[in-house]
Amino acid sequence: MIKKIVITLLIGLIIIFGFILVNRYKAKVQINDYMNKQGIKKEDIIIQELKKDWTLGGYNLFLVLNDDYDVYYEYHCEKNRVSFQAYYSRKVHLLEGKWGGSGLTSEEMKKLKYPQIEK
């Protein structure tokens, strides 16, 4: 009896863990596709961090490029959709992995080297 319960719990945990890994992988692939359409190359990336967004759901990818240390890009992937935003922040905070800052205006977003893709 106890053996059946342990096996059932183990199978349940494996299924949940597999589901999480698959969703994370899908989000990363979709964000990478979006970045490729923007023209971002791997050698231009200095910092890249993928995190689960526990408040909105989905995943966030934070990206700092070697062109501009004071701006970081944030990609949010949820339900097979990728959204993009860029923020100003200090280089010191970005190197420590502290994500936050002030958002760019729509005019500043258009002037980015890798602007948002219009759908």
C-alpha positions in Angstrom: 0.0 0.0 0.0 2.7 2.5 1.0 4.7 1.4 -2.0 1.8 2.3 -4.4 1.5 5.7 -2.7 5.2 6.5 -3.0 5.2 5.4 -6.7 2.1 7.5 -7.4 3.7 10.5 -5.8 6.9 10.0 -7.6 5.2 9.7 -11.0 3.2 12.8 -10.2 6.3 14.8 -9.3 8.0 13.6 -12.5 5.0 14.8 -14.6 4.9 18.2 -12.9 8.7 18.7 -13.2 8.5 17.6 -16.9 5.7 20.1 -17.5 7.7 22.9 -16.0 10.8 22.1 -18.0 8.8 21.9 -21.3 7.1 25.3 -20.7 10.5 26.9 -19.8 12.0 25.5 -22.9 9.1 26.6 -25.1 9.4 30.2 -23.7 13.1 30.3 -24.3 12.7 29.2 -27.9 10.0 31.7 -28.6 12.0 34.5 -27.0 15.1 33.5 -29.0 13.1 33.6 -32.2 11.9 37.1 -31.4 15.4 38.2 -30.7 16.6 36.7 -34.0 13.9 38.7 -35.8 15.3 41.8 -34.0 18.8 41.0 -35.3 20.4 40.4 -31.9 23.4 38.1 -32.1 24.7 35.9 -29.2 28.1 37.6 -29.2 26.3 41.0 -28.5 24.8 39.6 -25.2 26.6 40.4 -22.0 24.0 39.3 -19.4 21.0 37.0 -20.0 18.7 35.8 -17.3 15.5 33.8 -17.7 13.1 33.9 -14.7 9.7 32.6 -13.9 7.2 35.4 -13.5 5.1 34.3 -10.5 2.8 37.3 -10.6 1.8 37.5 -14.3 2.6 33.9 -15.3 5.0 33.0 -18.0 8.7 33.7 -18.2 10.8 36.9 -18.3 14.1 37.1 -20.1 16.4 40.0 -19.1 19.1 41.0 -21.5 22.0 43.5 -21.4 23.9 44.1 -24.7 27.4 45.3 -25.1 26.2 48.3 -27.1 24.6 50.0 -24.1 25.1 49.1 -20.5 22.5 51.6 -19.3 19.5 49.9 -21.1 18.3 46.4 -20.6 15.7 44.6 -22.6 12.9 42.6 -21.0 11.0 39.9 -22.9 7.9 38.4 -21.5 6.6 35.1 -22.9 3.1 33.9 -21.8 0.7 31.6 -23.7 2.9 31.5 -26.9 3.1 35.3 -27.1 6.2 37.4 -26.6 6.1 41.0 -25.5 9.1 43.4 -25.4 10.1 46.4 -23.3 13.3 48.3 -22.6 14.3 50.1 -19.4 17.0 52.5 -18.3 19.0 51.4 -15.3 22.5 51.8 -13.9 25.3 49.6 -15.0 26.1 48.6 -11.4 22.6 47.4 -10.8 22.5 45.4 -14.0 25.8 43.7 -13.3 24.4 42.6 -9.9 21.2 41.2 -11.6 18.9 43.8 -10.0 16.3 44.4 -12.6 14.3 47.6 -12.4 14.5 51.2 -13.6 12.5 53.6 -15.7 10.8 52.6 -18.9 11.6 54.2 -22.2 9.2 56.5 -23.9 7.7 55.4 -27.2 10.1 57.7 -29.1 13.1 56.3 -27.2 11.8 52.8 -28.0 11.9 53.6 -31.7 15.5 54.8 -31.5 16.8 51.5 -30.0 19.3 49.6 -32.1 17.0 46.6 -31.8 13.5 48.0 -31.7 10.2 46.2 -31.0 8.9 44.1 -33.8 5.6 45.4 -35.1 3.0 42.7 -35.7 
